[in-house]
Amino acid sequence: MYARVLTFSGVSDIEAGIRFLQDTALPIVRSQRGYQGLNASADRAGGVLGVLSLWDSEADRDASESALGKSREEARSVLGGTLTVETYEELAVEISQPPAVGSALMVTRISMDPATIDENIEFFKRDIAPLIKAGPGFQALRNMINRQTGEGMVGTAWADEQAMRAAADAALARRAEAGGRGITFGDTSYREIVFTDRR
């Protein structure tokens, strides 16, 4: 599966963004070949709205770009702030219970040497994912990487904020081992899932 991640920062009206996504952007996205689903998440206090869309193939994702570009610009005018667009390959997925509106979401940025991606993903699947899944309130995880740059995101969804915060503490305790494998960590964003759509 392949992903596109839109991150709107400095958003003054999260609710307007959600309405735009539902009413204007979603019908366009759903009409695209290879579309598999979409999640939107928000850090209301921080003014961040993230939109993750999933695609069957890299070609399908990239082919949708021209159709979605106009609505993306409209969204930016509605929301204000800045927009970052990133593309990834989904390399590890675990879903215990599909996240729903109101679920808590933790998104952590990671990076590594592109040459180590496959080795590190195997380590993640074997040693790290089972620990995450064992956490109380676990719902889902996605590990997504850009193979060209080595930049990526790990998103984990939880039943509520308390479960997410406990998982965050546990994740910090594991970072030294990952650092020894050449994985570096960027910002972590704590959000609420505000919209979902699945094929």
FIDONU-119607 format. One record per residue: residue number from 1; residue in three letters; z, x, y of N, C-alpha, C, O in turn. Coordinates in steps of 0.05 Angstrom, whole numbers, plus 5000, padded with zeros to 4 digits. Example, Ala and Ser with C-alpha at 12.3 -4.5 7.8 and 13.67 -1.06 7.14 Angstrom:
PT   i  aa n_up n_east n_north ca_up ca_east ca_north c_up c_east c_north o_up o_east o_north
PT   1 Ala 5156   5264    4886  5156    5246     4910 5156   5264    4934 5169   5285    4934
PT   2 Ser 5142   5257    4955  5143    5273     4979 5157   5258    5001 5161   5268    5023
//
This chain:
PT   i  aa n_up n_east n_north ca_up ca_east ca_north c_up c_east c_north o_up o_east o_north
PT   1 Met 5000   5017    4976  5000    5000     5000 5000   5018    5025 5011   5040    5025
PT   2 Tyr 4988   5008    5046  4986    5023     5071 4998   5006    5093 4998   4982    5092
PT   3 Ala 5008   5020    5114  5023    5006     5134 5014   5014    5162 5006   5037    5167
PT   4 Arg 5017   4996    5181  5015    5001     5209 5041   4992    5222 5051   4970    5217
PT   5 Val 5052   5009    5239  5078    5003     5252 5074   5004    5282 5065   5024    5293
PT   6 Leu 5079   4981    5295  5079    4979     5324 5108   4979    5333 5125   4964    5323
PT   7 Thr 5114   4996    5353  5141    4997     5364 5139   4992    5394 5129   5009    5409
PT   8 Phe 5149   4969    5403  5150    4963     5432 5178   4971    5442 5198   4962    5431
PT   9 Ser 5179   4988    5462  5204    4998     5473 5207   4988    5502 5187   4985    5516
PT  10 Gly 5231   4984    5511  5235    4975     5538 5228   4946    5542 5219   4938    5563
PT  11 Val 5231   4930    5521  5223    4902     5521 5245   4885    5535 5269   4888    5529
PT  12 Ser 5238   4869    5554  5257    4853     5569 5261   4825    5557 5282   4813    5561
PT  13 Asp 5241   4815    5542  5243    4788     5531 5234   4789    5501 5211   4784    5495
PT  14 Ile 5253   4794    5483  5247    4796     5455 5236   4769    5445 5217   4769    5429
PT  15 Glu 5248   4747    5454  5240    4721     5444 5211   4715    5451 5196   4703    5435
PT  16 Ala 5202   4723    5474  5174    4719     5482 5156   4735    5463 5134   4726    5456
PT  17 Gly 5165   4759    5455  5149    4775     5437 5146   4762    5410 5125   4763    5397
PT  18 Ile 5168   4750    5400  5168    4736     5374 5149   4712    5375 5133   4708    5357
PT  19 Arg 5150   4697    5397  5132    4674     5400 5103   4683    5401 5085   4670    5389
PT  20 Phe 5097   4704    5415  5070    4714     5416 5060   4723    5388 5037   4717    5381
PT  21 Leu 5077   4736    5373  5070    4745     5346 5064   4721    5329 5043   4721    5315
PT  22 Gln 5080   4700    5329  5077    4677     5313 5052   4661    5321 5036   4653    5304
PT  23 Asp 5049   4656    5347  5028    4637     5356 5001   4650    5360 4981   4637    5355
PT  24 Thr 5000   4675    5369  4975    4687     5376 4966   4709    5357 4943   4709    5348
PT  25 Ala 4984   4727    5350  4976    4751     5334 4973   4744    5305 4955   4754    5292
PT  26 Leu 4992   4728    5294  4992    4724     5265 4966   4712    5254 4957   4721    5233
PT  27 Pro 4955   4691    5267  4930    4680     5256 4908   4701    5254 4891   4701    5235
PT  28 Ile 4907   4720    5273  4886    4741     5273 4892   4760    5250 4874   4768    5235
PT  29 Val 4917   4768    5247  4924    4787     5226 4919   4775    5199 4908   4789    5181
PT  30 Arg 4926   4750    5195  4923    4737     5169 4893   4734    5160 4887   4732    5137
PT  31 Ser 4876   4735    5180  4847    4731     5174 4834   4758    5165 4811   4758    5157
PT  32 Gln 4849   4779    5167  4837    4806     5161 4838   4811    5131 4857   4805    5117
PT  33 Arg 4817   4824    5122  4815    4832     5093 4837   4852    5086 4842   4871    5101
PT  34 Gly 4849   4847    5063  4869    4866     5053 4897   4862    5065 4915   4877    5058
PT  35 Tyr 4901   4843    5082  4927    4838     5094 4947   4829    5072 4940   4811    5057
PT  36 Gln 4971   4840    5072  4990    4833     5051 5017   4823    5062 5032   4811    5047
PT  37 Gly 5023   4827    5087  5048    4817     5097 5056   4831    5123 5044   4851    5131
PT  38 Leu 5076   4819    5136  5085    4829     5162 5115   4823    5165 5125   4802    5157
PT  39 Asn 5129   4843    5176  5157    4839     5184 5160   4848    5213 5149   4868    5221
PT  40 Ala 5176   4833    5228  5183    4841     5255 5213   4844    5256 5228   4828    5245
PT  41 Ser 5222   4864    5271  5251    4870     5273 5257   4877    5302 5240   4887    5317
PT  42 Ala 5282   4871    5310  5289    4876     5338 5317   4888    5341 5335   4882    5326
PT  43 Asp 5318   4906    5360  5344    4916     5370 5346   4903    5398 5336   4914    5417
PT  44 Arg 5359   4880    5399  5359    4865     5424 5373   4880    5447 5363   4880    5469
PT  45 Ala 5395   4893    5440  5410    4907     5461 5394   4931    5471 5395   4938    5495
PT  46 Gly 5378   4943    5453  5363    4967     5461 5335   4961    5471 5321   4979    5479
PT  47 Gly 5327   4935    5470  5300    4928     5480 5278   4938    5462 5256   4945    5473
PT  48 Val 5282   4938    5436  5261    4948     5417 5252   4926    5399 5269   4911    5388
PT  49 Leu 5226   4923    5397  5214    4904     5378 5194   4920    5360 5175   4932    5370
PT  50 Gly 5198   4919    5334  5181    4933     5315 5166   4913    5298 5177   4893    5290
PT  51 Val 5140   4919    5293  5124    4902     5276 5111   4919    5254 5095   4938    5260
PT  52 Leu 5117   4913    5229  5106    4928     5206 5086   4909    5193 5093   4887    5184
PT  53 Ser 5060   4918    5190  5041    4903     5174 5032   4920    5151 5030   4944    5152
PT  54 Leu 5027   4906    5128  5021    4919     5103 4993   4912    5094 4984   4889    5097
PT  55 Trp 4979   4931    5082  4951    4928     5075 4945   4940    5047 4958   4959    5038
PT  56 Asp 4926   4927    5034  4918    4936     5007 4909   4965    5006 4916   4980    4988
PT  57 Ser 4893   4973    5026  4881    4999     5026 4881   5011    5054 4883   4997    5074
PT  58 Glu 4877   5037    5055  4874    5050     5081 4850   5040    5096 4850   5036    5120
PT  59 Ala 4828   5035    5081  4804    5025     5093 4808   4997    5106 4799   4992    5128
PT  60 Asp 4822   4980    5091  4827    4953     5102 4844   4955    5127 4838   4941    5147
PT  61 Arg 4865   4971    5126  4882    4974     5150 4866   4984    5174 4868   4973    5196
PT  62 Asp 4850   5004    5169  4835    5016     5192 4813   4997    5202 4807   4997    5225
PT  63 Ala 4801   4981    5183  4781    4963     5192 4792   4940    5209 4777   4928    5225
PT  64 Ser 4817   4934    5206  4829    4913     5222 4835   4921    5250 4841   4904    5267
PT  65 Glu 4832   4946    5256  4841    4957     5282 4825   4944    5305 4838   4936    5325
PT  66 Ser 4799   4941    5303  4784    4930     5325 4791   4901    5331 4793   4893    5354
PT  67 Ala 4796   4885    5309  4803    4857     5314 4831   4854    5326 4836   4835    5341
PT  68 Leu 4849   4873    5320  4877    4870     5329 4882   4883    5355 4903   4878    5368
PT  69 Gly 4864   4901    5364  4869    4916     5388 4873   4898    5413 4890   4904    5429
PT  70 Lys 4856   4877    5415  4858    4860     5439 4885   4845    5440 4897   4844    5461
PT  71 Ser 4893   4834    5417  4919    4819     5417 4942   4838    5422 4963   4830    5433
PT  72 Arg 4939   4863    5413  4960    4883     5418 4963   4888    5448 4985   4891    5458
PT  73 Glu 4941   4890    5462  4942    4894     5491 4954   4870    5505 4970   4873    5524
PT  74 Glu 4948   4846    5495  4960    4822     5506 4990   4822    5502 5005   4815    5519
PT  75 Ala 4998   4831    5478  5027    4832     5471 5041   4851    5490 5063   4846    5499
PT  76 Arg 5028   4874    5496  5041    4893     5514 5044   4882    5542 5064   4887    5555
PT  77 Ser 5025   4866    5551  5027    4853     5577 5049   4832    5577 5063   4829    5598
PT  78 Val 5053   4818    5555  5075    4798     5553 5102   4812    5552 5121   4803    5565
PT  79 Leu 5104   4833    5536  5130    4846     5531 5138   4866    5552 5161   4870    5557
PT  80 Gly 5118   4879    5565  5125    4901     5582 5133   4925    5566 5130   4926    5542
PT  81 Gly 5143   4946    5579  5151    4970     5565 5128   4986    5554 5106   4984    5564
PT  82 Thr 5134   5001    5534  5114    5019     5522 5109   5012    5493 5126   5000    5480
PT  83 Leu 5086   5019    5483  5078    5013     5456 5070   5039    5441 5054   5055    5452
PT  84 Thr 5080   5043    5417  5072    5065     5400 5060   5052    5374 5072   5034    5363
PT  85 Val 5037   5063    5366  5024    5054     5342 5023   5077    5322 5014   5099    5328
PT  86 Glu 5033   5072    5297  5033    5093     5277 5023   5082    5251 5026   5058    5245
PT  87 Thr 5011   5099    5234  5000    5091     5208 5012   5108    5186 5016   5132    5190
PT  88 Tyr 5018   5095    5164  5031    5108     5142 5020   5099    5115 5007   5078    5113
PT  89 Glu 5026   5115    5094  5023    5106     5067 5050   5100    5056 5069   5115    5059
PT  90 Glu 5052   5077    5042  5078    5069     5030 5081   5083    5004 5065   5077    4985
PT  91 Leu 5100   5101    5001  5102    5118     4977 5125   5111    4959 5126   5119    4936
PT  92 Ala 5145   5096    4969  5167    5087     4952 5177   5060    4962 5182   5057    4986
PT  93 Val 5178   5041    4944  5187    5014     4951 5206   5004    4930 5201   5007    4906
PT  94 Glu 5228   4992    4938  5247    4978     4920 5255   4952    4934 5264   4953    4957
PT  95 Ile 5251   4930    4920  5259    4904     4932 5277   4890    4912 5268   4882    4890
PT  96 Ser 5302   4886    4919  5320    4871     4903 5319   4841    4911 5319   4823    4894
PT  97 Gln 5318   4837    4937  5315    4810     4948 5299   4812    4974 5307   4827    4992
PT  98 Pro 5277   4798    4976  5260    4800     5000 5277   4794    5025 5289   4774    5027
PT  99 Pro 5277   4813    5044  5292    4808     5069 5282   4783    5083 5259   4775    5082
PT 100 Ala 5301   4769    5096  5295    4744     5110 5303   4748    5139 5316   4767    5147
PT 101 Val 5296   4728    5156  5305    4728     5183 5335   4729    5184 5348   4713    5170
PT 102 Gly 5346   4748    5199  5375    4751     5200 5385   4775    5184 5408   4784    5188
PT 103 Ser 5369   4785    5165  5376    4809     5151 5378   4833    5170 5365   4833    5191
PT 104 Ala 5395   4852    5163  5398    4876     5179 5379   4898    5170 5374   4900    5146
PT 105 Leu 5368   4913    5188  5348    4933     5181 5355   4960    5194 5361   4961    5218
PT 106 Met 5355   4981    5179  5360    5008     5189 5334   5024    5185 5324   5026    5162
PT 107 Val 5324   5035    5207  5299    5051     5206 5305   5079    5215 5313   5084    5237
PT 108 Thr 5300   5098    5197  5305    5126     5203 5279   5142    5202 5264   5140    5183
PT 109 Arg 5274   5157    5223  5250    5174     5224 5256   5200    5209 5277   5212    5211
PT 110 Ile 5236   5209    5194  5238    5234     5179 5212   5251    5183 5192   5240    5192
PT 111 Ser 5214   5276    5177  5190    5293     5177 5193   5315    5157 5216   5324    5151
PT 112 Met 5171   5325    5147  5170    5347     5128 5143   5360    5128 5124   5350    5140
PT 113 Asp 5141   5383    5115  5116    5397     5111 5098   5379    5094 5107   5371    5072
PT 114 Pro 5074   5372    5103  5056    5355     5086 5053   5365    5058 5048   5350    5040
PT 115 Ala 5054   5391    5054  5051    5402     5027 5073   5395    5008 5070   5397    4984
PT 116 Thr 5096   5386    5019  5119    5380     5002 5123   5350    4998 5143   5342    4985
PT 117 Ile 5105   5334    5008  5109    5305     5007 5113   5294    4979 5132   5280    4973
PT 118 Asp 5094   5301    4961  5096    5289     4933 5122   5298    4920 5135   5282    4907
PT 119 Glu 5129   5323    4922  5154    5333     4910 5178   5319    4922 5197   5312    4907
PT 120 Asn 5179   5316    4948  5202    5303     4961 5203   5273    4955 5225   5262    4953
PT 121 Ile 5180   5260    4952  5181    5232     4945 5191   5228    4916 5206   5209    4911
PT 122 Glu 5184   5246    4898  5195    5244     4871 5226   5248    4871 5240   5234    4857
PT 123 Phe 5235   5267    4887  5264    5271     4891 5277   5245    4902 5298   5237    4893
PT 124 Phe 5264   5233    4922  5275    5209     4934 5277   5186    4913 5297   5173    4911
PT 125 Lys 5255   5182    4898  5255    5161     4878 5276   5165    4856 5289   5147    4847
PT 126 Arg 5278   5191    4848  5296    5197     4825 5326   5198    4833 5343   5187    4819
PT 127 Asp 5331   5210    4856  5359    5216     4863 5371   5199    4885 5395   5194    4886
PT 128 Ile 5354   5191    4904  5365    5178     4928 5362   5147    4926 5381   5133    4933
PT 129 Ala 5339   5138    4918  5335    5108     4917 5357   5094    4901 5366   5073    4909
PT 130 Pro 5364   5105    4877  5385    5091     4862 5412   5089    4877 5426   5069    4874
PT 131 Leu 5418   5109    4892  5443    5108     4908 5442   5087    4930 5461   5073    4935
PT 132 Ile 5419   5085    4943  5415    5065     4963 5417   5037    4951 5430   5019    4962
PT 133 Lys 5403   5033    4929  5402    5007     4916 5430   4998    4906 5435   4974    4905
PT 134 Ala 5447   5017    4901  5474    5011     4891 5493   5001    4913 5515   4991    4908
PT 135 Gly 5484   5004    4938  5501    4996     4961 5505   4966    4962 5485   4952    4958
PT 136 Pro 5529   4956    4968  5533    4928     4971 5515   4916    4992 5513   4926    5014
PT 137 Gly 5503   4893    4986  5486    4880     5005 5457   4890    5007 5442   4881    5024
PT 138 Phe 5450   4909    4989  5423    4920     4990 5402   4898    4985 5406   4881    4967
PT 139 Gln 5380   4899    5000  5358    4880     4996 5332   4895    4990 5318   4888    4971
PT 140 Ala 5325   4915    5006  5299    4928     5002 5298   4955    5015 5314   4961    5034
PT 141 Leu 5280   4972    5006  5275    4997     5020 5245   5004    5019 5230   4996    5000
PT 142 Arg 5236   5018    5040  5209    5028     5041 5210   5057    5052 5222   5062    5072
PT 143 Asn 5196   5075    5038  5193    5102     5047 5163   5106    5053 5147   5105    5035
PT 144 Met 5156   5110    5078  5129    5111     5087 5123   5138    5101 5139   5147    5118
PT 145 Ile 5101   5151    5094  5095    5177     5104 5066   5178    5113 5048   5165    5101
PT 146 Asn 5061   5193    5134  5034    5200     5142 5027   5227    5129 5039   5247    5136
PT 147 Arg 5009   5227    5110  5004    5251     5094 4992   5273    5111 4994   5297    5104
PT 148 Gln 4979   5267    5133  4967    5288     5149 4988   5303    5166 4986   5327    5169
PT 149 Thr 5008   5288    5176  5027    5300     5194 5054   5306    5182 5069   5323    5191
PT 150 Gly 5060   5293    5159  5087    5295     5147 5108   5279    5161 5132   5280    5154
PT 151 Glu 5100   5263    5181  5119    5246     5195 5122   5220    5179 5103   5211    5166
PT 152 Gly 5146   5208    5179  5150    5184     5164 5174   5167    5174 5188   5174    5193
PT 153 Met 5177   5145    5160  5200    5127     5165 5211   5117    5139 5197   5112    5120
PT 154 Val 5237   5115    5138  5251    5102     5115 5265   5078    5127 5282   5080    5144
PT 155 Gly 5258   5054    5117  5270    5030     5125 5286   5018    5102 5276   5016    5080
PT 156 Thr 5311   5009    5108  5327    4996     5087 5337   4970    5099 5347   4969    5122
PT 157 Ala 5335   4948    5084  5344    4922     5093 5369   4914    5078 5373   4920    5054
PT 158 Trp 5387   4900    5092  5414    4894     5082 5421   4865    5089 5410   4853    5107
PT 159 Ala 5440   4854    5073  5447    4826     5077 5459   4820    5104 5456   4799    5115
PT 160 Asp 5473   4840    5115  5486    4836     5141 5492   4863    5154 5488   4884    5142
PT 161 Glu 5501   4862    5179  5505    4887     5193 5527   4904    5181 5525   4929    5181
PT 162 Gln 5548   4892    5170  5569    4907     5158 5559   4924    5134 5566   4948    5132
PT 163 Ala 5542   4912    5117  5530    4927     5095 5512   4949    5105 5512   4971    5094
PT 164 Met 5497   4944    5126  5480    4965     5138 5496   4988    5148 5488   5011    5144
PT 165 Arg 5518   4983    5162  5534    5004     5174 5546   5021    5152 5548   5046    5155
PT 166 Ala 5555   5009    5130  5566    5024     5108 5545   5042    5095 5550   5064    5088
PT 167 Ala 5520   5031    5093  5498    5047     5082 5491   5070    5101 5484   5091    5091
PT 168 Ala 5494   5066    5127  5488    5087     5146 5507   5110    5142 5499   5134    5144
PT 169 Asp 5533   5104    5139  5553    5125     5134 5546   5141    5108 5548   5165    5108
PT 170 Ala 5539   5126    5087  5532    5139     5062 5508   5157    5065 5506   5179    5054
PT 171 Ala 5488   5148    5081  5463    5163     5085 5469   5190    5099 5458   5210    5092
PT 172 Leu 5487   5189    5119  5494    5213     5133 5505   5234    5115 5501   5258    5118
PT 173 Ala 5521   5226    5095  5533    5244     5076 5513   5258    5058 5519   5279    5046
PT 174 Arg 5489   5246    5056  5468    5258     5038 5449   5276    5053 5431   5288    5040
PT 175 Arg 5451   5278    5078  5430    5292     5094 5429   5322    5089 5407   5333    5090
PT 176 Ala 5451   5334    5082  5451    5363     5078 5433   5370    5054 5418   5389    5056
PT 177 Glu 5434   5354    5033  5417    5360     5010 5387   5357    5017 5370   5373    5010
PT 178 Ala 5381   5336    5033  5353    5332     5041 5344   5354    5060 5321   5363    5058
PT 179 Gly 5362   5363    5077  5356    5385     5095 5349   5410    5080 5332   5426    5089
PT 180 Gly 5362   5414    5058  5356    5438     5041 5328   5436    5029 5318   5457    5020
PT 181 Arg 5316   5413    5028  5289    5409     5018 5269   5410    5040 5245   5404    5036
PT 182 Gly 5277   5416    5065  5259    5418     5087 5253   5392    5101 5234   5390    5117
PT 183 Ile 5270   5372    5095  5267    5346     5108 5284   5345    5133 5308   5351    5132
PT 184 Thr 5272   5338    5156  5287    5335     5181 5289   5306    5189 5271   5290    5182
PT 185 Phe 5310   5299    5203  5315    5271     5210 5313   5268    5240 5324   5284    5255
PT 186 Gly 5300   5246    5248  5299    5239     5276 5317   5216    5282 5339   5213    5269
PT 187 Asp 5310   5199    5300  5326    5177     5309 5330   5156    5287 5312   5152    5270
PT 188 Thr 5352   5142    5287  5357    5119     5270 5360   5095    5288 5376   5095    5307
PT 189 Ser 5346   5073    5281  5346    5049     5296 5359   5027    5279 5352   5023    5256
PT 190 Tyr 5378   5012    5291  5392    4990     5277 5382   4964    5288 5384   4959    5312
PT 191 Arg 5371   4947    5271  5358    4923     5280 5365   4898    5263 5379   4900    5244
PT 192 Glu 5354   4876    5272  5355    4851     5258 5327   4842    5252 5310   4843    5270
PT 193 Ile 5322   4832    5228  5295    4822     5222 5293   4794    5235 5309   4777    5231
PT 194 Val 5271   4791    5251  5268    4767     5267 5244   4750    5258 5241   4727    5267
PT 195 Phe 5227   4761    5241  5204    4746     5231 5193   4759    5206 5192   4784    5204
PT 196 Thr 5184   4743    5187  5171    4753     5163 5147   4736    5156 5148   4711    5160
PT 197 Asp 5127   4747    5144  5104    4733     5133 5094   4748    5109 5091   4773    5110
PT 198 Arg 5090   4734    5087  5081    4747     5062 5057   4733    5051 5056   4708    5052
PT 199 Arg 5039   4748    5039  5017    4736     5024 5027   4725    4998 5012   4714    4982
//
